[in-house]
Amino acid sequence: MFGKKEIMPGMATIPVKGMNVFIFLGFLILGAYFVNFPFNFMKVPEFVLQYNAWIIFAGGIFMLLGALYYFKSKRR
């Protein structure tokens, strides 16, 4: 009530100031890539497709982190 107001109460936050924006952008970019991957809504440049395995690996790590933060926020 008198402390810092949370933007999304109950959601887990990262203690490093400003890091939430970078993680949100990572989730957004990889999510858009994963949605575009099977349907090909947009043409992806050839140099991006060379790193397809690394992009999927990074997306998997982001998904695991998202699941951990989700379950961590549910316990509070």
DALINWO-V159345 format. One record per run of one state. SS is the DSSP state (@ for helix, = for strand, . for the rest). FROM is the first residue (numbers start at 1). LEN is the number of residues. If there is no record, write none. Layout:
BEGIN
ss=SS from=FROM len=LEN
ss=SS from=FROM len=LEN
END
This chain:
BEGIN
ss=. from=1 len=18
ss=@ from=19 len=21
ss=. from=40 len=6
ss=@ from=46 len=4
ss=. from=50 len=2
ss=@ from=52 len=24
ss=. from=76 len=1
END
